[in-house]
Amino acid sequence: MKKILATLLIILVSVSVFSQKKKDVLLTIGDEPVLVKEFKRVYAKNLDLVQEESQKNVDGYLDLFIDYKLKVKEAYNQNLNETEEYKSEFSKYQEQLSRNYLAEDNVTSSLIKEAYDRSLIEINANHILILSKFDDLPQDTLIAYNKLKVIREKAIAGEDFSKLIKQYTEEPGGKERGGELGYFSAFSMVYTFENEAYNTPVGEISEILRTQFGYHIIKVKDRRAKSPRISASHIMISSKIENRNFKPEDRIKELYAKIQQGESFEELAEQYSDDKATAKVGGKLRPFARGEIRSEEFEEAVYNLKNVGDISVPIESSFGWHIIKLNKNYGLPTFEEEEESIAKKVKNSDRAKVITQKVTQKIIDKYGYKAGEEYISFFNDYVNDDVLTKKWKYQEIPEDQNKLLFTVGTKNITFNDFAKFIEERQASSRPYEIKESLIKDFFNDYKEKEIKQYFKNQLEIENEEYAAVINEYRSGLLIFDVMDKNIWTRAKDDSLGLQSYFDANKENYKWKQRVDAIIISASNEEVAKKAQDLLKRNVSEEEIKKSLNLNEKVEVIITSGIFEINQRELPENFETKPGISKIYTNDGSFVVVKVSKILEPSVKLLEEVKGKVMSNYQTYLEVNWMKELRNKNEVVINKKALKKIKKEFKN
């Protein structure tokens, strides 16, 4: 491996290419310079995320940073920046990020406040849709509008709206669903539809409105205050685990009885809940609101709890059986708390269309726009009707006909550029019946796209913050792709290599000592002694429960199986030996264990630890791969620049 040269930077960097002073360069990888400011920004940003103390100092983090840059360089060497998947993903992010700079000043306070006010109210409505495309002929549009006008008059006159839906709506699946939309609030529907829904009183019929889907009328059935976020805990007994010695419903009822008898909800959750992620914190879930839990039964049960500390009866969901405890009601967020989040949503929703023209005009005002030659008549002839079936093929326009379409800033856009866009755009466009409508819409889309793209390209030159963020994302995508190609997919597909790695490292994948045992947890010492006696007489688990759980009072819970000696089911300081144990105290319970067999430490089968072995094998491959990258790429560090960085961060 080539040693990293910790010497003064001696490589000459071409001023015409890099325009950087020697003191601005921290290191070079091959002939590519890496600037001091990039390292400082990344180091300061990620310092708190680094877990190993050795990597928190500048030297330690520099090693990580060099690995990072080597991976990016290798991704370019493998042309991963040329893949369609990468280009598509990067383009999406560039579009999303640039929106913050395109429209930030134009998002009005009234739009944000309106969205916040609506977020506090949920609307329940159904609707009737008469299909109509934006490019329909005027007479067809009028037919659709007049049809819905007659239907609305019937609804206003008192005809049953549900029957009118079943009779007239053209929404796919709408007749079967009765046009039901359920409860919704801000950002759930297209903005035009949302506006009409919120402006229509409960029980009344809206005016006719138009969206991209067609013409609608809405009946508002209800409006209610939005439910607040809450914090809750649960005990879950999964219905997905097979080969258990109990039924999930029976076990949850046993636990509920114990809670009713005064035992700690949190301790029972830690001991018995199958939701392992929450069991270790007493069953506590992250805070949530309606619609965020993938179970209506669970949501209904938790929102029926009125007071902090209330506990539900056992309820069943698609995941299993639950007992739920209400920990906290957070109330609804204030406008100040939500303002920033709503502003982002406004920018990224169809509300932004309200300001699209202003945004485009702002760019035009800054960089300039000039229309070129008239294009509609030319493209009506040049593009044949295949475009209406999305099968039109681009053919290069002869030079004498390739006129200027428009200019934005210093960039000239020609007829040929637009023709290529038409071929690309047709596949993802909505259906059109009239070619001229398609050409006009495509032109408007293309014009907006090119104006925004010019802005984005200039933004990376003019705005240092944007350039840094977009470059980090660009590098992140490339690192993911290069790691996937060279490490993750390779490890996944290399079954022989995985087996060889496992065979060479078997001692790292061993079972600890285990016991085949019956564990009885009793509510008090007297009951534990009775259970101990019954075990000595070889009474079955079922008979023990019948003998000790009397009058619907749960005194014992029995769990059997094979357990590693450090598993939570076994009591602390458990003495491993065959037979029936003494009585232990464990998390407030009294525990007795019958050990039928002791299983000594042994190597696990690959199938039993494949996930862990795969992870370790990937690490092994990555370590060797990084050695290869360092061998083939000379890394030269500017010692003076590094010393200055250390001094700066030390202070």
C-alpha positions as CSV (number, residue, x, y, z in Angstrom):
1,M,0.0,0.0,0.0
2,K,1.3,3.4,-0.9
3,K,1.9,5.4,2.2
4,I,0.0,8.7,2.5
5,L,2.6,11.4,2.2
6,A,2.3,13.7,5.1
7,T,4.4,16.3,3.5
8,L,4.0,19.8,2.0
9,L,1.8,19.8,-1.0
10,I,4.3,19.9,-4.0
11,I,1.9,19.0,-6.8
12,L,1.3,21.9,-9.1
13,V,-2.4,22.7,-9.5
14,S,-3.3,24.4,-12.8
15,V,-4.7,27.8,-12.0
16,S,-6.8,27.8,-15.2
17,V,-8.5,24.6,-14.2
18,F,-8.8,24.8,-10.4
19,S,-8.3,28.5,-9.7
20,Q,-7.1,27.7,-6.2
21,K,-4.2,28.9,-4.2
22,K,-1.8,26.3,-2.6
23,K,-2.9,27.3,0.9
24,D,-6.6,26.6,0.0
25,V,-5.9,22.9,-0.8
26,L,-5.8,20.4,2.0
27,L,-4.9,17.3,0.0
28,T,-4.8,15.8,-3.4
29,I,-6.0,12.4,-4.5
30,G,-4.2,11.6,-7.7
31,D,-4.4,15.0,-9.5
32,E,-7.7,16.1,-7.9
33,P,-7.4,18.8,-5.2
34,V,-9.6,18.8,-2.1
35,L,-10.1,22.2,-0.5
36,V,-9.6,23.1,3.1
37,K,-13.1,24.7,3.3
38,E,-14.8,21.4,2.3
39,F,-13.0,19.4,5.0
40,K,-13.8,22.0,7.6
41,R,-17.4,22.2,6.8
42,V,-17.9,18.4,6.8
43,Y,-15.8,18.0,9.9
44,A,-17.8,20.6,11.9
45,K,-21.1,19.3,10.6
46,N,-20.5,15.6,11.4
47,L,-18.4,15.9,14.6
48,D,-21.3,15.0,16.9
49,L,-22.3,12.1,14.7
50,V,-18.9,10.3,15.0
51,Q,-19.1,7.6,17.6
52,E,-15.5,6.6,18.1
53,E,-13.5,9.1,20.1
54,S,-10.3,8.4,18.1
55,Q,-12.1,9.7,15.0
56,K,-13.3,12.9,16.6
57,N,-9.8,14.5,16.4
58,V,-8.8,16.1,13.1
59,D,-6.3,13.3,12.3
60,G,-8.8,10.5,13.0
61,Y,-11.5,12.2,11.0
62,L,-9.2,13.0,8.2
63,D,-8.7,9.2,7.6
64,L,-12.5,8.8,7.3
65,F,-12.7,11.8,5.0
66,I,-10.0,10.4,2.7
67,D,-11.8,7.1,2.5
68,Y,-15.0,9.1,1.6
69,K,-13.2,10.9,-1.2
70,L,-11.5,7.7,-2.5
71,K,-15.0,6.1,-2.8
72,V,-16.3,9.0,-4.7
73,K,-13.3,9.0,-7.0
74,E,-13.8,5.3,-7.6
75,A,-17.4,5.8,-8.4
76,Y,-16.4,8.3,-11.2
77,N,-13.8,5.9,-12.4
78,Q,-16.5,3.2,-12.8
79,N,-18.8,5.8,-14.6
80,L,-21.5,5.4,-12.0
81,N,-22.4,9.0,-12.5
82,E,-23.5,8.1,-16.1
83,T,-26.2,5.6,-15.1
84,E,-29.8,6.5,-15.7
85,E,-30.8,5.6,-12.2
86,Y,-28.2,8.0,-10.8
87,K,-29.1,10.8,-13.1
88,S,-32.8,10.4,-12.3
89,E,-32.2,10.4,-8.5
90,F,-29.9,13.3,-8.6
91,S,-32.2,15.3,-10.8
92,K,-35.1,14.8,-8.4
93,Y,-33.0,16.0,-5.4
94,Q,-31.6,19.0,-7.4
95,E,-35.2,19.9,-8.2
96,Q,-36.3,19.6,-4.6
97,L,-33.4,21.5,-3.1
98,S,-33.5,24.3,-5.6
99,R,-37.1,24.9,-4.7
100,N,-36.0,26.3,-1.4
101,Y,-34.1,29.0,-3.3
102,L,-36.6,29.4,-6.1
103,A,-39.7,30.2,-4.1
104,E,-38.5,31.0,-0.5
105,D,-39.3,34.6,-0.7
106,N,-42.6,34.1,-2.5
107,V,-44.4,31.8,-0.1
108,T,-46.9,34.2,1.4
109,S,-47.8,34.3,5.1
110,S,-51.4,34.0,4.2
111,L,-50.9,30.7,2.5
112,I,-49.0,29.4,5.5
113,K,-51.6,30.6,8.0
114,E,-54.4,29.3,5.9
115,A,-52.8,25.8,5.8
116,Y,-52.2,25.9,9.6
117,D,-55.8,26.9,10.3
118,R,-57.1,24.1,8.1
119,S,-54.7,21.6,9.7
120,L,-56.6,22.0,12.9
121,I,-59.9,21.0,11.3
122,E,-60.7,17.6,9.5
123,I,-63.3,17.5,6.8
124,N,-65.4,14.4,6.0
125,A,-66.9,14.5,2.6
126,N,-68.0,12.6,-0.5
127,H,-68.1,13.9,-4.1
128,I,-69.4,13.3,-7.6
129,L,-66.9,13.5,-10.5
130,I,-67.7,13.9,-14.2
131,L,-64.5,13.2,-16.1
132,S,-63.1,15.9,-18.4
133,K,-59.6,16.5,-19.7
134,F,-58.0,19.9,-19.9
135,D,-57.5,19.4,-23.6
136,D,-61.0,18.4,-24.4
137,L,-62.7,20.3,-27.1
138,P,-64.8,23.3,-25.8
139,Q,-68.1,21.6,-26.7
140,D,-67.0,18.4,-24.8
141,T,-66.0,20.4,-21.8
142,L,-69.4,22.2,-21.9
143,I,-71.3,18.9,-22.0
144,A,-69.5,17.6,-18.9
145,Y,-70.1,20.9,-17.1
146,N,-73.8,21.0,-17.9
147,K,-74.2,17.3,-16.9
148,L,-72.8,18.1,-13.5
149,K,-74.9,21.3,-13.3
150,V,-78.1,19.2,-13.6
151,I,-76.9,16.7,-11.0
152,R,-76.1,19.6,-8.6
153,E,-79.6,21.1,-9.1
154,K,-81.0,17.7,-8.1
155,A,-78.9,17.6,-5.0
156,I,-79.8,21.1,-4.0
157,A,-83.5,20.2,-4.5
158,G,-83.1,17.5,-1.9
159,E,-82.4,14.3,-3.8
160,D,-80.3,11.8,-1.8
161,F,-76.6,12.6,-2.6
162,S,-75.5,9.0,-2.0
163,K,-78.0,7.8,-4.7
164,L,-76.8,10.5,-7.1
165,I,-73.3,9.3,-6.6
166,K,-74.2,5.7,-7.4
167,Q,-76.1,6.9,-10.4
168,Y,-73.8,9.5,-11.9
169,T,-70.2,9.6,-10.6
170,E,-67.5,8.7,-13.1
171,E,-64.7,8.4,-10.6
172,P,-63.1,5.0,-10.9
173,G,-64.4,2.9,-8.0
174,G,-66.4,5.9,-6.8
175,K,-69.8,4.2,-7.1
176,E,-68.7,1.3,-5.0
177,R,-67.2,3.6,-2.3
178,G,-70.1,6.0,-2.4
179,G,-67.7,8.8,-3.4
180,E,-66.4,8.6,0.2
181,L,-63.2,10.5,0.9
182,G,-63.0,10.0,4.7
183,Y,-61.5,12.6,7.0
184,F,-58.9,14.9,5.5
185,S,-57.2,18.2,6.2
186,A,-54.7,20.6,4.6
187,F,-52.4,19.1,1.9
188,S,-54.5,15.9,1.6
189,M,-56.3,16.9,-1.6
190,V,-55.4,19.0,-4.6
191,Y,-55.5,22.6,-3.5
192,T,-58.5,23.6,-5.7
193,F,-60.6,20.7,-4.2
194,E,-59.4,21.5,-0.7
195,N,-60.5,25.1,-1.0
196,E,-64.0,24.2,-2.0
197,A,-64.3,21.6,0.7
198,Y,-63.3,24.0,3.5
199,N,-65.5,26.8,2.1
200,T,-68.6,24.6,2.0
201,P,-70.7,24.4,5.2
202,V,-71.6,21.0,6.7
203,G,-74.6,19.4,5.0
204,E,-74.4,21.6,1.9
205,I,-73.3,21.0,-1.7
206,S,-70.3,22.9,-3.1
207,E,-70.2,24.9,-6.2
208,I,-68.9,23.1,-9.3
209,L,-65.1,23.0,-9.4
210,R,-62.6,21.8,-11.9
211,T,-59.4,19.8,-11.3
212,Q,-57.1,17.9,-13.6
213,F,-59.5,14.9,-13.1
214,G,-62.6,16.7,-14.3
215,Y,-65.6,18.5,-12.8
216,H,-66.6,17.9,-9.1
217,I,-69.3,18.7,-6.6
218,I,-68.7,18.0,-2.9
219,K,-71.0,17.3,-0.1
220,V,-69.4,18.1,3.3
221,K,-70.7,15.6,5.8
222,D,-68.8,16.6,8.9
223,R,-66.0,18.7,10.3
224,R,-64.2,18.0,13.5
225,A,-61.2,19.3,15.5
226,K,-58.0,17.4,14.7
227,S,-56.9,14.9,17.4
228,P,-53.7,15.8,19.2
229,R,-50.5,13.9,19.3
230,I,-50.3,11.5,22.2
231,S,-47.7,9.3,23.9
232,A,-48.7,5.8,24.9
233,S,-47.3,2.5,26.0
234,H,-48.4,-1.0,25.1
235,I,-47.9,-4.7,25.9
236,M,-48.2,-6.8,22.7
237,I,-48.5,-10.5,22.4
238,S,-47.9,-11.3,18.8
239,S,-50.2,-13.5,16.8
240,K,-47.4,-14.2,14.3
241,I,-45.2,-16.3,16.4
242,E,-45.7,-20.1,16.0
243,N,-45.0,-23.1,18.3
244,R,-45.9,-21.4,21.6
245,N,-47.3,-23.1,24.6
246,F,-50.1,-20.5,25.0
247,K,-52.7,-18.7,23.0
248,P,-52.0,-14.9,22.5
249,E,-55.5,-14.0,23.7
250,D,-55.1,-16.1,26.9
251,R,-51.7,-14.6,27.7
252,I,-52.9,-11.0,27.2
253,K,-55.8,-11.7,29.5
254,E,-53.5,-13.1,32.1
255,L,-51.4,-9.9,31.9
256,Y,-54.4,-7.7,32.0
257,A,-55.6,-9.5,35.2
258,K,-52.1,-8.9,36.7
259,I,-52.4,-5.2,35.9
260,Q,-55.8,-5.1,37.5
261,Q,-54.3,-6.7,40.6
262,G,-51.9,-3.9,40.9
263,E,-48.7,-5.1,39.2
264,S,-46.6,-2.7,37.2
265,F,-47.6,-2.1,33.6
266,E,-44.0,-1.2,32.7
267,E,-42.5,-4.3,34.4
268,L,-44.9,-6.6,32.7
269,A,-44.1,-5.0,29.3
270,E,-40.4,-5.5,29.9
271,Q,-41.0,-9.1,30.8
272,Y,-43.6,-10.3,28.4
273,S,-44.2,-7.9,25.4
274,D,-43.3,-9.2,22.0
275,D,-42.6,-5.7,20.7
276,K,-39.0,-6.0,21.6
277,A,-38.2,-2.4,20.5
278,T,-40.5,-1.0,23.1
279,A,-40.4,-3.7,25.8
280,K,-37.0,-2.5,27.0
281,V,-38.5,0.9,27.8
282,G,-41.6,-0.4,29.5
283,G,-43.6,-0.6,26.2
284,K,-43.3,3.1,25.4
285,L,-44.1,4.1,21.8
286,R,-42.9,7.2,20.1
287,P,-45.6,10.0,20.1
288,F,-48.1,9.7,17.3
289,A,-51.4,11.2,15.9
290,R,-54.4,9.7,14.1
291,G,-53.4,8.1,10.9
292,E,-49.8,7.4,11.8
293,I,-50.4,4.0,13.4
294,R,-51.1,1.2,10.9
295,S,-54.1,-0.1,12.9
296,E,-57.5,1.4,13.2
297,E,-58.3,-0.8,16.1
298,F,-55.2,0.4,18.0
299,E,-55.9,4.0,17.2
300,E,-59.6,3.8,18.3
301,A,-58.6,2.2,21.6
302,V,-55.9,4.7,22.5
303,Y,-58.0,7.7,21.6
304,N,-60.8,6.4,23.8
305,L,-58.5,6.7,26.8
306,K,-59.4,10.0,28.4
307,N,-57.0,10.5,31.2
308,V,-53.2,10.1,31.6
309,G,-52.6,6.7,33.2
310,D,-55.8,5.1,31.8
311,I,-55.3,1.5,30.6
312,S,-57.4,-0.2,27.9
313,V,-58.9,-3.6,28.0
314,P,-57.2,-6.2,25.7
315,I,-57.8,-5.4,22.1
316,E,-56.9,-7.3,18.9
317,S,-55.1,-5.9,15.8
318,S,-53.6,-7.4,12.8
319,F,-50.3,-7.6,14.7
320,G,-51.7,-9.5,17.8
321,W,-53.2,-8.6,21.1
322,H,-52.5,-5.3,23.0
323,I,-53.0,-3.6,26.3
324,I,-52.5,0.2,25.9
325,K,-51.7,2.8,28.5
326,L,-52.1,6.6,27.9
327,N,-48.9,8.5,29.0
328,K,-49.4,12.0,27.7
329,N,-51.6,14.2,25.6
330,Y,-49.5,16.8,23.8
331,G,-52.3,19.0,22.6
332,L,-52.1,20.6,19.2
333,P,-49.0,22.5,18.0
334,T,-49.0,26.3,17.9
335,F,-48.6,28.2,14.7
336,E,-45.1,29.2,15.7
337,E,-44.2,25.6,16.1
338,E,-45.6,24.5,12.8
339,E,-44.8,27.6,10.6
340,E,-41.4,26.3,9.3
341,S,-42.8,22.8,8.5
342,I,-45.9,24.2,6.8
343,A,-43.8,26.6,4.7
344,K,-41.8,23.6,3.3
345,K,-45.1,21.8,2.5
346,V,-46.5,24.8,0.7
347,K,-43.4,25.0,-1.4
348,N,-43.6,21.3,-2.3
349,S,-47.3,21.1,-2.9
350,D,-49.6,22.3,-5.7
351,R,-50.1,25.5,-3.6
352,A,-46.8,26.5,-5.1
353,K,-48.5,26.8,-8.5
354,V,-50.0,30.0,-7.1
355,I,-46.6,31.5,-7.2
356,T,-45.0,29.7,-10.1
357,Q,-45.5,32.6,-12.5
358,K,-43.9,35.0,-10.0
359,V,-41.0,32.6,-9.6
360,T,-40.4,32.2,-13.3
361,Q,-40.7,36.0,-13.8
362,K,-38.2,36.6,-11.0
363,I,-35.6,34.4,-12.9
364,I,-36.4,36.1,-16.1
365,D,-36.0,39.5,-14.5
366,K,-32.6,38.4,-13.2
367,Y,-31.1,36.6,-16.2
368,G,-33.4,37.7,-19.1
369,Y,-35.6,35.8,-21.5
370,K,-36.3,36.4,-25.2
371,A,-38.8,34.5,-27.4
372,G,-37.5,33.1,-30.7
373,E,-39.4,32.2,-33.8
374,E,-43.1,31.2,-33.9
375,Y,-43.1,27.4,-33.3
376,I,-46.7,26.1,-33.3
377,S,-47.3,25.8,-37.1
378,F,-43.8,24.2,-37.6
379,F,-44.3,21.6,-34.9
380,N,-47.8,20.8,-36.0
381,D,-46.3,19.7,-39.3
382,Y,-43.1,18.2,-38.0
383,V,-44.7,16.1,-35.2
384,N,-47.1,13.5,-36.6
385,D,-50.1,11.9,-34.8
386,D,-47.9,9.2,-33.3
387,V,-47.2,11.6,-30.4
388,L,-50.9,11.1,-29.3
389,T,-50.1,7.4,-28.7
390,K,-46.7,8.2,-27.2
391,K,-44.8,6.6,-30.1
392,W,-43.4,9.5,-31.9
393,K,-39.7,9.2,-32.8
394,Y,-37.4,12.2,-32.9
395,Q,-35.7,13.0,-36.2
396,E,-33.1,15.8,-36.3
397,I,-34.4,19.0,-37.8
398,P,-32.3,20.2,-40.8
399,E,-30.0,23.1,-39.9
400,D,-31.8,25.6,-42.1
401,Q,-35.0,24.9,-40.2
402,N,-33.5,24.6,-36.8
403,K,-34.5,28.0,-35.6
404,L,-34.1,29.7,-32.2
405,L,-37.0,28.8,-29.9
406,F,-36.0,31.1,-27.0
407,T,-33.1,32.4,-25.1
408,V,-32.7,32.4,-21.3
409,G,-29.7,34.2,-19.9
410,T,-26.9,33.3,-22.2
411,K,-28.3,29.9,-23.2
412,N,-30.0,29.5,-26.7
413,I,-32.7,26.9,-27.0
414,T,-33.4,25.6,-30.5
415,F,-36.2,23.8,-32.2
416,N,-34.1,20.6,-32.1
417,D,-33.8,20.9,-28.3
418,F,-37.6,21.1,-28.0
419,A,-38.1,18.2,-30.4
420,K,-35.9,16.0,-28.2
421,F,-38.0,17.1,-25.2
422,I,-41.2,16.1,-26.9
423,E,-39.9,12.6,-27.6
424,E,-38.8,12.2,-23.9
425,R,-41.9,13.9,-22.4
426,Q,-44.5,12.0,-24.3
427,A,-44.0,8.8,-22.3
428,S,-45.0,10.4,-19.0
429,S,-47.6,12.8,-20.3
430,R,-51.3,12.6,-19.7
431,P,-53.4,11.4,-22.7
432,Y,-54.1,14.0,-25.4
433,E,-56.5,13.9,-28.3
434,I,-55.6,17.2,-29.9
435,K,-52.0,17.5,-31.1
436,E,-51.9,21.3,-30.9
437,S,-52.9,21.2,-27.3
438,L,-50.1,18.8,-26.6
439,I,-47.5,21.0,-28.3
440,K,-48.6,24.1,-26.4
441,D,-48.6,22.3,-23.0
442,F,-45.2,20.7,-23.8
443,F,-43.8,24.1,-24.8
444,N,-44.9,25.7,-21.5
445,D,-43.5,22.8,-19.5
446,Y,-40.2,22.9,-21.5
447,K,-39.9,26.7,-21.1
448,E,-40.4,26.5,-17.4
449,K,-38.0,23.6,-17.1
450,E,-35.2,25.3,-19.0
451,I,-35.7,28.6,-17.1
452,K,-35.5,26.7,-13.8
453,Q,-32.6,24.6,-14.9
454,Y,-30.7,27.7,-15.9
455,F,-31.3,29.1,-12.5
456,K,-30.2,25.8,-10.8
457,N,-27.0,25.8,-12.9
458,Q,-26.2,29.4,-12.0
459,L,-27.1,28.7,-8.4
460,E,-24.3,26.2,-8.0
461,I,-21.9,28.8,-9.3
462,E,-23.3,31.8,-7.3
463,N,-24.4,30.2,-4.0
464,E,-21.7,28.5,-1.9
465,E,-24.2,27.0,0.6
466,Y,-26.3,25.4,-2.2
467,A,-23.1,24.2,-4.0
468,A,-21.9,22.5,-0.8
469,V,-25.2,20.8,-0.1
470,I,-25.8,19.6,-3.7
471,N,-22.2,18.3,-3.9
472,E,-22.6,16.3,-0.7
473,Y,-25.8,14.7,-2.1
474,R,-24.1,14.0,-5.4
475,S,-21.2,12.3,-3.5
476,G,-23.6,10.5,-1.2
477,L,-25.5,8.9,-4.2
478,L,-22.2,7.9,-5.8
479,I,-20.9,6.3,-2.6
480,F,-24.1,4.3,-2.2
481,D,-23.9,3.1,-5.8
482,V,-20.2,2.2,-5.6
483,M,-20.6,0.4,-2.2
484,D,-23.6,-1.5,-3.6
485,K,-21.7,-2.6,-6.6
486,N,-18.4,-3.5,-4.9
487,I,-19.5,-4.6,-1.4
488,W,-23.1,-5.2,-0.7
489,T,-24.3,-6.9,-3.9
490,R,-21.0,-8.8,-4.1
491,A,-21.4,-10.1,-0.5
492,K,-25.0,-11.0,-1.2
493,D,-24.2,-13.0,-4.4
494,D,-21.0,-14.6,-3.2
495,S,-22.4,-17.6,-1.2
496,L,-19.1,-19.4,-1.4
497,G,-17.2,-16.5,-0.1
498,L,-19.7,-16.0,2.7
499,Q,-19.3,-19.7,3.7
500,S,-15.5,-19.5,3.6
501,Y,-15.6,-16.4,5.8
502,F,-17.9,-18.1,8.3
503,D,-15.8,-21.2,8.4
504,A,-12.7,-19.1,9.1
505,N,-14.4,-17.2,11.9
506,K,-16.7,-19.8,13.5
507,E,-15.5,-19.0,17.0
508,N,-17.1,-15.6,16.8
509,Y,-20.6,-17.1,16.3
510,K,-21.3,-19.4,19.2
511,W,-24.2,-20.0,21.4
512,K,-23.6,-19.2,25.1
513,Q,-24.7,-21.9,27.5
514,R,-28.4,-22.6,27.2
515,V,-31.1,-24.4,29.1
516,D,-34.2,-26.3,28.0
517,A,-36.5,-25.1,30.8
518,I,-39.9,-24.2,32.2
519,I,-40.0,-20.8,33.8
520,I,-42.8,-20.0,36.3
521,S,-43.3,-16.3,37.4
522,A,-45.5,-16.0,40.5
523,S,-47.1,-13.0,42.1
524,N,-45.8,-13.8,45.6
525,E,-43.5,-16.2,47.3
526,E,-46.2,-18.5,48.7
527,V,-47.5,-19.1,45.2
528,A,-44.0,-19.7,43.9
529,K,-43.5,-22.4,46.6
530,K,-46.7,-24.1,45.5
531,A,-45.5,-24.0,41.8
532,Q,-42.1,-25.4,42.9
533,D,-43.8,-28.3,44.6
534,L,-46.0,-29.0,41.6
535,L,-42.9,-29.1,39.4
536,K,-41.3,-31.6,41.7
537,R,-44.3,-33.8,41.2
538,N,-44.0,-33.5,37.4
539,V,-47.4,-31.8,37.1
540,S,-48.0,-30.4,33.5
541,E,-47.9,-26.7,32.8
542,E,-51.6,-26.6,32.0
543,E,-52.4,-28.3,35.3
544,I,-50.2,-26.0,37.3
545,K,-52.1,-23.0,35.8
546,K,-55.4,-24.6,36.7
547,S,-54.3,-25.3,40.2
548,L,-52.9,-21.8,41.0
549,N,-54.8,-19.3,38.8
550,L,-58.1,-19.5,40.7
551,N,-61.3,-17.3,40.5
552,E,-60.0,-15.6,37.4
553,K,-57.0,-14.3,39.3
554,V,-53.7,-14.7,37.5
555,E,-51.1,-15.8,40.0
556,V,-48.6,-17.5,37.7
557,I,-47.4,-17.0,34.1
558,I,-45.5,-20.0,32.6
559,T,-43.0,-19.8,29.7
560,S,-41.1,-22.8,28.3
561,G,-38.4,-23.3,25.7
562,I,-34.7,-23.0,25.2
563,F,-33.0,-20.0,26.7
564,E,-29.5,-18.6,26.7
565,I,-28.4,-18.0,30.3
566,N,-28.4,-14.2,29.8
567,Q,-31.9,-13.9,28.4
568,R,-34.3,-11.7,30.2
569,E,-36.8,-14.5,30.9
570,L,-34.3,-16.1,33.3
571,P,-33.8,-14.5,36.7
572,E,-30.6,-12.5,37.4
573,N,-27.8,-14.6,38.9
574,F,-29.6,-17.8,37.8
575,E,-27.6,-20.9,38.9
576,T,-27.4,-23.2,35.9
577,K,-28.0,-26.9,36.9
578,P,-30.5,-29.6,36.0
579,G,-33.6,-29.9,38.1
580,I,-35.8,-27.5,39.9
581,S,-34.3,-24.2,41.1
582,K,-34.7,-22.3,44.2
583,I,-37.1,-19.3,44.2
584,Y,-35.6,-16.1,42.7
585,T,-36.9,-12.6,42.9
586,N,-36.9,-10.9,39.4
587,D,-38.5,-7.5,38.6
588,G,-41.0,-7.8,41.4
589,S,-42.0,-11.4,40.6
590,F,-41.0,-14.7,42.3
591,V,-39.5,-17.1,39.8
592,V,-38.9,-20.8,39.8
593,V,-37.2,-22.7,37.0
594,K,-37.2,-26.4,36.0
595,V,-34.2,-27.2,33.9
596,S,-34.6,-30.5,31.9
597,K,-31.4,-30.1,29.9
598,I,-28.2,-28.0,29.8
599,L,-26.8,-27.2,26.3
600,E,-23.2,-26.3,26.4
601,P,-21.7,-23.5,24.3
602,S,-21.6,-24.5,20.6
603,V,-21.0,-23.0,17.2
604,K,-24.2,-21.7,15.6
605,L,-25.2,-22.8,12.1
606,L,-24.7,-20.3,9.3
607,E,-28.4,-20.1,8.8
608,E,-28.9,-19.1,12.4
609,V,-26.6,-16.1,12.2
610,K,-26.6,-15.3,8.5
611,G,-27.5,-11.6,9.0
612,K,-24.7,-11.0,11.4
613,V,-22.2,-13.0,9.3
614,M,-23.3,-11.1,6.2
615,S,-22.7,-7.8,7.9
616,N,-19.2,-8.8,9.1
617,Y,-18.4,-10.2,5.7
618,Q,-19.3,-6.9,4.1
619,T,-17.0,-5.1,6.6
620,Y,-14.2,-7.5,5.7
621,L,-14.7,-6.9,2.0
622,E,-14.7,-3.1,2.5
623,V,-11.5,-3.1,4.6
624,N,-9.7,-5.0,1.8
625,W,-11.3,-2.8,-0.9
626,M,-10.1,0.4,0.8
627,K,-6.6,-1.0,1.0
628,E,-6.8,-1.5,-2.8
629,L,-8.0,2.1,-3.3
630,R,-5.3,3.6,-1.2
631,N,-2.7,1.5,-3.1
632,K,-3.8,2.8,-6.5
633,N,-4.4,6.5,-5.5
634,E,-1.6,8.6,-4.2
635,V,-2.8,10.8,-1.4
636,V,-0.7,13.9,-0.7
637,I,-1.5,16.1,2.4
638,N,-0.7,19.8,2.7
639,K,0.9,19.6,6.1
640,K,0.8,23.4,6.8
641,A,-3.0,23.5,5.9
642,L,-3.6,20.5,8.2
643,K,-1.7,22.1,11.1
644,K,-3.7,25.3,10.7
645,I,-7.0,23.3,10.8
646,K,-5.9,21.5,14.0
647,K,-5.1,24.8,15.7
648,E,-8.4,26.4,14.6
649,F,-10.5,23.5,16.0
650,K,-8.4,23.2,19.1
651,N,-9.3,26.8,20.0
